[in-house]
Every structure is written in C-alpha cells, then in structure tokens.
Amino acid sequence: MIVAAFATEEGMREAAAEMRRGDCGFVETYMAMEPWEAEVGVEGGSVLPTVMLGGGIVGGVGGFLMQAYATTVSYPQNIGGRPDLSWPSYVPATFELAVLGAVVAGMAGFLLLAGMLRLYEPVDEADCMRGAMLGSYVLVVRPADSACARRVLARHAPIRIEEVAE
Amino acid sequence: MSAPAVIAAGETAQSVTERICAVTLREGARPWTPLWWWVAFAVSLGLLGMGVISVAWLFYAGLGIWGIDWPVVWGLDILNYVWWIAIASGGTFISALFFLLGVEWRTALNRLAESLTLCAALCAAIFPILHLGRPWFFYWLFPYPNTMGLWAQFRSPLVWDFFAILTYVLASILFWYFGLLPDLATLRDRAGRPGQRVFYGVLALGFRGSGRQWRHYRAVYAVMAALMAPLVVSVHSIVGMDFAGSAATGWHSTQFPPFFVFGAALSGFAVVLVAILPLRALLGLQAYVTARHIDVLGRLFLTSSLCVAYAYLMDAFSTFYGSDPAERTMFVLRVFGLYAPVYWGTIVLNIVLPQLLWWRAVRMTAPLVWLIGLGVLVGMWLERFQIIVTSLARTQMPSSWGQYTPTIWEWSLLFGTIGLFLTTFLLIVRLMPVVAMAEMRAMLRGGVG
C-alpha cells in the first residue's frame, strides 16, 4: 500500500477524490478531527444510527415483555387491586432498557464496523501514521493501478510518500 | 457589551493539542505529577479510607449502627444517594443537551463535566445497595431466572430506580469513554514514555482517525447525546417518583418529578463551577475555559435556581391549597419546628444567594461564584434532609412522630463518598485529557470567537 502525508486537508481530499474517480484503488483518509464535509466518492452515511434503533427496540420490547411475563405468568401479585398486566407501570423500566440497548448497540456496532480492536494493522508500519492524530493529513491507497496512484500523488505534491508491505 | 470569546485569541489546532497533551503527559515536567495533585489525592484517600472503614463496620454490625429507626426509616443513606445522583446530572446536561443545541462553549467543558458525572454517579450507586440491609443480596434486584421463583416488583418506583441508575451509570461510562477515543489516540501517538504509549494505545482501542471511523463516530456520538438528554430527565423524574409514589406526608405530589429535575440541574451546574474554577488555574486552562464559560455557567446556575424557587413555591402553595391537615401541619413544622434551620438554610443557600448572579460583576468574580456554588451544594444536601427526614418524622399520626440524629457512621460514609468522588476525579484529571481536543480542533477550524 502507498501512504502519503499532506500539509492540508484540501490537498488530501482532492488527491483522494481524484484517485476514487480514476479507480486507482481503495482509498482511505486519516486525520485528527472529523472531516469538514463528506468525502467525494464515499457513498452514504453511517448505518449505526439504524443499528442503535434496533438495539433500542430489542431493549425496550424485551424489557416490556419480561415485565409482562413476570407479572402475569411467572409471579402474579395483587398490588393495590391493579390488573396483572398493569402496563403503564412498565413504561419507566421499558424506556431505561431501550436506552441501554441502543447505547450498547452503538458502542458494539462502532467497534465492529469502524475496524477497531485489531491487534495488527499494516498501515501502522508507515511513519506518516504517527502524525495522523497529531495534525497531519494522511492518505492510504491500496492500489489496483499503482501507476495511476503515483500519477495522482505526484500532481498533488504530498509532503511525504511511503510504500508499506501488506 | 460584546461577549468574551470561547477561546483565547491566537489559539490554533496545534497549540490546543500541544497544551492539553502537555497537561496529561507532562513530558519533561518536574515533578512529573504536580505537588497540588499529591496533596489533594492524599486528602481524598484519607476520606476514602474513612468510608471504607464505615462500610466494613456496617457489613459486620448491620444497619443498627445508623440512626434510622421508626418513623424515620430513610436517613443519610437515601439523602446522600439523591444528593449524589443530582450532582451527577450537570455533566450530562452540559455534554448532551448543549451538544444537541450546538453551542460552542460546551466544547471546552464537556470532558470535565462528564467526568464529574461519572464520579458522582458511582458514589450515588453505592447508597441504595448499602441501604438494603443485606447488601450482599443486591443482585436480587436483577430480573434473573432463579430457583426461588421470585421477580422484582415492577410496579414499584424503587425497582424503576434500579433500572434508571443501572442505565445511567452504564450509559454515562460509555458516552464518556466513546468521546475520549480520538483524544486517547492523540495521546498514544504523542506519548514519549513506552508505558504511556502502551497505556493510551490499549485504551484507544485502535482509533486511527480514518474517514470510516470518523463517519461512524460522529453518527454514534450524536445519537448517544440525543439519548443521554432524555435519560438524565427520566432518571431524576424516577428519583422524584421514589418519593411521590409513597403516601408519606409531603411526598405524595405530582410535582416531584420536575422538582427533582430542577434540583438536579442546580446541583449539577454548581459542582461543575466548583470543580472548574480552581482547575482552570491549576492546569493552566485559562485560554480554553474563558470568562465566557464562567459567565454562561453563572447564568445557567441562576436560571436553575429560579426553577427550584418556583418548585419550592408550588410545594407551599399545593400544601395549603389542598385539604390534608397532616400535610399542613408537617409543612408548618418544617418551617418553624425542630428542623426549621434546615428549611431556612435551604432557602438561603439555594434561592437567596444565587440571586447575586444577576450582577455581571459577581458572575465574573471567580471566588464569589465558587462560594455560591459551594453554598448550593450544601443547600441541596439540606433540601434533601428536609424532604426526607422532616416528612418521615412528622407522619399523619402524631403518636408516631419521632426524630432522627445521624450517627458518626453515617457521617463517615458521607465523607467517605466525598473521598471516593475526589479520588476518582483526581485520577481522571491526572490520566485523561481534560479538554476534548478533537472537538476543539474541529471548532477552531469552523472559526469561532
């Protein structure tokens, strides 16, 4: 893979966009803050809000059904003459479990989809990566067409280029 | 008059990163850990030790070592729980609610405020367990399949409380840690000492700042913030319902849930001010926590004090507008009886003193704001004393009236949790980045002033 460091976010973004347009290979950008705007050639947003909604529904519905089962089937109790299925009193715990389900799903989904928790990542072999979280703008390309990638990089004048074995 | 800037002039993404990393990593600094930190840590450990002894004695001797008895069956245990959980709310309000509102001043405060939330929530979570009498059976509150065939009583606000605290503590930890990931990665790449590189490297979980990571990160953070804001309101509403669900005099009121949310906001903003004012000087954060932050926090503080004043007023109004003589008798005794100093202390510290914050000169005078904040923390503790103890001491039947005096073991437990709070907070301040660097960098790129 080819790893290039740029002095500015614009330089990195333009090089990444051109590589994606030219099908030079798989391109990933690295920087120390959230990108200014969506990258050219990167389709769609994150699926994780939907995953969190799913986690919330599982937590909430599961919590409600657990309470309903406990108070109607497993351990019915007459509390102040209320019906066994006194659903309004299930609402607080249902809400809390829905929030818990959503937050846990978000964290777990992030760890999975964002490629975290990997014990080895070849890109770390590049010295350029040392500055990615300190203010450098790093572009990594796994070239399908190495000549194309080098041509684009030459046009955008990165401050450093490295080649790393995968 | 134009508002002061949220960050000092001349600050850049690079300077913010360098300054905050220097506070945490302290490369080349002598001593490596500042003396003030060691002094504060020693005091905190001393208090924590007192709490450990108190808990050990409680486990050995049982609840009889506390001053609770009939009719005052809830004492400092529940009082301290409600006090701590309210203190915890400030960080969530600042971090989640003001994130959703898109205000710039929260960026420099959210990390410290969230850390305060975490530490206070941990202290709060201890009390309901200790108060159980046989705390080693606390797991019976979990709805788990068991051979006894028993379930928790899901119609009780006390069980709702269990779910609320469980969710709040876990969600606060995850929200805090998730927000830390980019900054831990920055520390990992900046650290010079091998031990620090490993420590922050493991904690960063492999965050590298890739486009894919940022895309997912921002989406998850926004949804978490959107969930944390109603969560904090639900937690304090449920704490209010712990009381409102009972028929005790002074408790059975529909205004308790919002009343407790107002009180939580007041004590939450108070603890943020009390912690941040000395820390900005000790850690050299004046460029990031500016006069604008102090001014805004002072205004929020004043607003929440006015909300609490409204709740106190409605409490008095509904008591005398209603027709229950026991409620009226209890209220008169609360105001003029044995515990009257507690009531008037509450009014002075929570309502009267914060009115000084109407004056900008007062809001801009850090020692005065700090003292008012400290006064509110004491005032909110007194408020819980008058809600819990006065109501239980003056029940519907005068023949059952009693009084309550906390024992040394209850006081030592309170000071022990203050020690736990300070110990955990000091460890976070020493080991974690105290300002959200990635968010500050993004804010600076957007051009703020």
Boltz contact constraints between the chains, C-beta under 6 A:
constraints:
  - contact:
      token1: [A, 28]
      token2: [B, 210]
      max_distance: 6.0
  - contact:
      token1: [A, 28]
      token2: [B, 211]
      max_distance: 6.0
  - contact:
      token1: [A, 29]
      token2: [B, 211]
      max_distance: 6.0
  - contact:
      token1: [A, 30]
      token2: [B, 208]
      max_distance: 6.0
  - contact:
      token1: [A, 30]
      token2: [B, 209]
      max_distance: 6.0
  - contact:
      token1: [A, 30]
      token2: [B, 210]
      max_distance: 6.0
  - contact:
      token1: [A, 31]
      token2: [B, 209]
      max_distance: 6.0
  - contact:
      token1: [A, 32]
      token2: [B, 209]
      max_distance: 6.0
  - contact:
      token1: [A, 33]
      token2: [B, 438]
      max_distance: 6.0
  - contact:
      token1: [A, 33]
      token2: [B, 441]
      max_distance: 6.0
  - contact:
      token1: [A, 33]
      token2: [B, 442]
      max_distance: 6.0
  - contact:
      token1: [A, 34]
      token2: [B, 214]
      max_distance: 6.0
  - contact:
      token1: [A, 34]
      token2: [B, 218]
      max_distance: 6.0
  - contact:
      token1: [A, 34]
      token2: [B, 442]
      max_distance: 6.0
  - contact:
      token1: [A, 35]
      token2: [B, 214]
      max_distance: 6.0
  - contact:
      token1: [A, 39]
      token2: [B, 211]
      max_distance: 6.0
  - contact:
      token1: [A, 46]
      token2: [B, 215]
      max_distance: 6.0
  - contact:
      token1: [A, 46]
      token2: [B, 216]
      max_distance: 6.0
  - contact:
      token1: [A, 46]
      token2: [B, 219]
      max_distance: 6.0
  - contact:
      token1: [A, 48]
      token2: [B, 216]
      max_distance: 6.0
  - contact:
      token1: [A, 48]
      token2: [B, 219]
      max_distance: 6.0
  - contact:
      token1: [A, 48]
      token2: [B, 220]
      max_distance: 6.0
  - contact:
      token1: [A, 49]
      token2: [B, 219]
      max_distance: 6.0
  - contact:
      token1: [A, 49]
      token2: [B, 223]
      max_distance: 6.0
  - contact:
      token1: [A, 52]
      token2: [B, 223]
      max_distance: 6.0
  - contact:
      token1: [A, 66]
      token2: [B, 143]
      max_distance: 6.0
  - contact:
      token1: [A, 67]
      token2: [B, 154]
      max_distance: 6.0
  - contact:
      token1: [A, 70]
      token2: [B, 151]
      max_distance: 6.0
  - contact:
      token1: [A, 71]
      token2: [B, 154]
      max_distance: 6.0
  - contact:
      token1: [A, 75]
      token2: [B, 151]
      max_distance: 6.0
  - contact:
      token1: [A, 79]
      token2: [B, 155]
      max_distance: 6.0
  - contact:
      token1: [A, 86]
      token2: [B, 155]
      max_distance: 6.0
  - contact:
      token1: [A, 89]
      token2: [B, 155]
      max_distance: 6.0
  - contact:
      token1: [A, 92]
      token2: [B, 160]
      max_distance: 6.0
  - contact:
      token1: [A, 92]
      token2: [B, 238]
      max_distance: 6.0
  - contact:
      token1: [A, 93]
      token2: [B, 160]
      max_distance: 6.0
  - contact:
      token1: [A, 93]
      token2: [B, 163]
      max_distance: 6.0
  - contact:
      token1: [A, 95]
      token2: [B, 234]
      max_distance: 6.0
  - contact:
      token1: [A, 96]
      token2: [B, 163]
      max_distance: 6.0
  - contact:
      token1: [A, 96]
      token2: [B, 164]
      max_distance: 6.0
  - contact:
      token1: [A, 96]
      token2: [B, 167]
      max_distance: 6.0
  - contact:
      token1: [A, 99]
      token2: [B, 167]
      max_distance: 6.0
  - contact:
      token1: [A, 99]
      token2: [B, 227]
      max_distance: 6.0
  - contact:
      token1: [A, 99]
      token2: [B, 231]
      max_distance: 6.0
  - contact:
      token1: [A, 100]
      token2: [B, 167]
      max_distance: 6.0
  - contact:
      token1: [A, 102]
      token2: [B, 227]
      max_distance: 6.0
  - contact:
      token1: [A, 103]
      token2: [B, 171]
      max_distance: 6.0
  - contact:
      token1: [A, 103]
      token2: [B, 174]
      max_distance: 6.0
  - contact:
      token1: [A, 106]
      token2: [B, 220]
      max_distance: 6.0
  - contact:
      token1: [A, 107]
      token2: [B, 174]
      max_distance: 6.0
  - contact:
      token1: [A, 110]
      token2: [B, 216]
      max_distance: 6.0
  - contact:
      token1: [A, 110]
      token2: [B, 220]
      max_distance: 6.0
  - contact:
      token1: [A, 113]
      token2: [B, 216]
      max_distance: 6.0
  - contact:
      token1: [A, 114]
      token2: [B, 213]
      max_distance: 6.0
  - contact:
      token1: [A, 114]
      token2: [B, 216]
      max_distance: 6.0
  - contact:
      token1: [A, 116]
      token2: [B, 205]
      max_distance: 6.0
  - contact:
      token1: [A, 116]
      token2: [B, 206]
      max_distance: 6.0
  - contact:
      token1: [A, 117]
      token2: [B, 205]
      max_distance: 6.0
  - contact:
      token1: [A, 117]
      token2: [B, 206]
      max_distance: 6.0
  - contact:
      token1: [A, 118]
      token2: [B, 206]
      max_distance: 6.0
  - contact:
      token1: [A, 130]
      token2: [B, 189]
      max_distance: 6.0
  - contact:
      token1: [A, 132]
      token2: [B, 209]
      max_distance: 6.0
  - contact:
      token1: [A, 133]
      token2: [B, 185]
      max_distance: 6.0
  - contact:
      token1: [A, 133]
      token2: [B, 186]
      max_distance: 6.0
  - contact:
      token1: [A, 133]
      token2: [B, 189]
      max_distance: 6.0
  - contact:
      token1: [A, 133]
      token2: [B, 209]
      max_distance: 6.0
  - contact:
      token1: [A, 134]
      token2: [B, 189]
      max_distance: 6.0
  - contact:
      token1: [A, 135]
      token2: [B, 14]
      max_distance: 6.0
